Amino acid sequence: MNETSPIDARPAAREPLIELRHVSKSWPTPDGASRVTILDDVDLDVRDGEMLALLGQSGCGKSTILRLMAGLAEPTQGAVLRGGEPLAGVNPDLAIVFQSFALYPWLTVEENVRVGLIQRRLDAAAEAREIERALTVIGLTGYENAYPKQLSGGMRQRVGFARALVARPRILCMDEAFSALDVLTAENLRNEVVELWRNSEDAGIRSIFFVTHNIDEAVFMASRIVIISSHPGRIRHVIDNPLPYPRDVNAPGYAALVAQIRAAITSLALPDEPAAARAERVVLPLDSAALEPGSASDAVVPTTRATRTRVESIPAVPVNTIVGLLEILEDSRETIDVFELSDRIGKEFGETIGVVKAAEMLGLVDTPKDDVHMTEVGWYFLAAPLPVRKALFKHAILKLRLFQMLSAELDAAPDERLDADAVVAELATLLPYDQPTKLFDTLVTWGRYAEILDYDEATRTITRQHPAAEDEDDDT
Amino acid sequence: MIPRSLSTRPYPDTTSQSLERGWRFGWVDALVIVGVLALLRTVVVLGGDMRAQFDALHPPPLALDVALIPYYTARTVLRMFIAFGAALAFTFVWGYVAAHNRRARIVMLPLLDILQSVPVLGFLSVTVTGFIALFPGTLLGVECAAIFAIFTAQAWNMTFGFYHSLVTIPPELEEAASVYRLGRLQRFTKLELPASAISLIWNSMMSFGGGWFFVAQSEAISVLNKDIKLPGLGSYMAAAVEQGDTRAAVAAIVAMIVTIVVIDQLVWRPLVAWAEKFKLEQTGAGAAPTSWMLTLLRQSFLLQWLSDHVAQPLTRWSRHAGVMLGDAGERFTRTAPTAVRRSLRGAGWLILAVGVGWLALDAVGIGREIRTRLSAQEMLHIVGLGFLTLGRVALMTVLATAIWTPLGLAIGSRPRLARIAQPLAQIAASFPVNMTFPFIVGFFVAARIPIDWGSILLMALGTQWYILFNVIAGAMAIPSDLREAARVFRLSRWAAWKKLYIPALFPFWLTGAVTAAGGAWNASIVAEVAQWGDRKLVADGLGAYIAQVTTRGDQPAIWFSIAVMALFVVVLNRVVWRRLYDLAERRFRLD
């Protein structure tokens, strides 16, 4: 934890509205055999009057934190406190604006907003007043009798906000509320939400807690930013954001803060010295004949238990995406950083990191700091014809512990068949922070591309892919 | 002049805008009032008639006057709706509890599965004697037995559908309901009921259609060698056949078809069109179903006024009451001493245990009776008959598939034809084809077709339509790019079937085939035994056996043969259909 920019002197004095104390959360895997840990020892509070952003990649457990606060889920370990008392049932202080809007399609705008009022038990006139006020504040007047399906995404999300406003929550929560909207609409709504919060007298919203994967969104809106890492979700940095509202994207402090957060996230996801991977960096084989499919490169495989140090997970990235990344890198003359890259390929930052990480594990790219550039192997890979690419790929993944183990198990298994469920169960124990089925799918996809294994979905067995000519017959 | 509100509205017109029309009370309202009054009066009169005196030794004769057909039709329709109401109530209770109580679900779902497999028609004799004992001296007992038979034909798939839509409500909609602390009642009316409305209405429609078969059968029953005829269209038909009155029989068939079409137009089409707004997809695309009846009703000022001045205050009141009750309930569960809560829960379990125990004792009693009265040889014989009927059901399914799949594909590939043919197939599936069995049996007799084979046709007549209209639906759902790809790559007819049509139609065919095969088991009870004038044709089969022991009133044989048939159905579901469903889910999903 590193607290930076201690500009705002007040936070410490402010009363926490909801607190997570040493909270961990794990789910049973679908087969029920083991558990996946989503959150690990999370300490977090939302204080009165602040706009708190929880920033992290998708799948890191941000939404789970929000659901714990709302009382929609219960922690496996640790406590959720509301006003110092353990939270029982659904938290009445919260209203949530959902990523998918979560409007009832059979109710009109007005009826949907009324849902937020039910708990307040007002008479008809007071209800009408509240709804009218919320619709005015949120800019929905004239749409009272429309059904959600008749509205654009931005207008639907406004209904979500109006429904949250009439509930008069002490904390307004937003779960990726802008990420299902187009860029322009999202920008517009972000501005309005900041205004709502700043004029809390009108809207009655003093504290906001929001979950996002978007660095700009966090910097633009939040007064405090919490960065969470994934697999498992752990709080890594808490950063106060003292930039004055209304925020100007071009103000000098703004870019600096964005850069600081970017650096923090990159160093979490792509550490400069990945212990295992770096040590066994793939070396370009001098004799390319050795790379012909089915040739001696199998000789690299054997591993002993002694070398089995730490098993590293592999990101769920399709092979074609990795090749696409190399092609983009080939086109860009100079080195490019992860953020430019994610702009260029139009993927969110977290996803881009996954792709880069995959390529790095295969020895195809290198990532000093935030920069990404191709390695020699990468260049060679791009220039090579498909069979050589596959051989290189095979060579590279057989350097990965997961594939080494799988390969060894295949050899040991009677008639070289492995039961998929057994493999999934083993993955779950080896890598408790990963979704084992997802990991399994990636293993199969990579293994198929490298032509080292095959998977029969009907019998749920993994077999070796025999380098016989039959595969090529099928392709023609 | 255009009203201001119309010209400034920033979104398309919606249904709740009808208040803004300038005029008030109109002819539609007059129609609504007349319709409602006429309906009330009919129900009162018919309900009185239900309690008619009944002397078990001299059942009332049925007059074959064609002018009486409307009366008989009304009696039949009333029976259908009472049974449907009961099935709906059952659906709500059973489906709701099964969806919300994890422990209850463990028992409730398999039980439903078994109930679904029990051949209802075989039970008629048992239920009739039970209900007659309950209401001695009036026809009400028989009436109840008939209604019960229809109920059992309707309830199960509605319940399954309702349960399924409850557990597949998108999680974020559930979360929104929790965050805004909707009580149970509001959660039900605002979320659960709307989210399941479409499935509920479609399943109701199917169930109601299936119910006609049973109403026709259960109105004229012979129990303990006595013929009992409830006044109704089904018994009218039976009487007409007995007396060889072709004119009356044809009139009855026409009346049946008209009734099915009218109910479809006045009840189901409006409901389907109205339920459009409950679609979960947020996009408003595709051609929405329409109904002239709904359009008409929406013009009624009276209904609008009632909705604004009666329904809305009522819902607000119930909402507040719901919140208060919910709060009270929550406070109770939070503050009530553990002892009270524990004893309440204990009482619940006790009631359940007593119920289960009672049923178990009953089953043991029946089991003992079966063991003492049925020889092992007889039991084996019954099981053997089961395999014969299984052969018929299988052959029927294969034949109907072979005939209707290509036809269904041809129809479904022509959208305009499909739009006409699909409702027709649905009406054909609703028509209680057992009303026409006597004629077809007459043909069998004339053409010297043995009933052992002819009964396959009889089974198929009622059930093949399910395969047809499901295949039509499947053919309509094949994405056009897949068809175009097949054309571009010049797939031969056989290749196109193998690569495209069979995989794409498979899940739809499966739904149809399961329904058809399930229906065929039930139908075997009426199809394997047939009467034409004095000649009685009996096939070798479990259905015929059940029909015969039912007429004889041989209780142990009834129970055992029904159990065997239910077992056949359950095992087939587990061994064949369940696996095919898994296959369809894994391999042939179009997405």
Interface residues (C-beta under 8 A of the other chain):
Chain A: R67 A70 G71 L72 A88 G89 V90 P92 L94 A95 I96 F98 Q99 S100 F101 A102 L103 Y104 P105 W106 L107 T108 V115 G116 I118 Q119 R121 A124 G142 Y143 N145 A146 Y147 P148 K149 Q150 L151 R156 R163 A167 E457 A458
Chain B: T8 R9 P10 Y11 P12 T14 S16 Q17 P170 E172 L173 E175 A176 A177 S178 V179 Y180 R181 L182 G183 Q186 K190 L191 P194 A197 K277 F278 K279 L280 E281 Q282 T283 G284 R316 R319 H320 V323 M324 E330 R334 R586
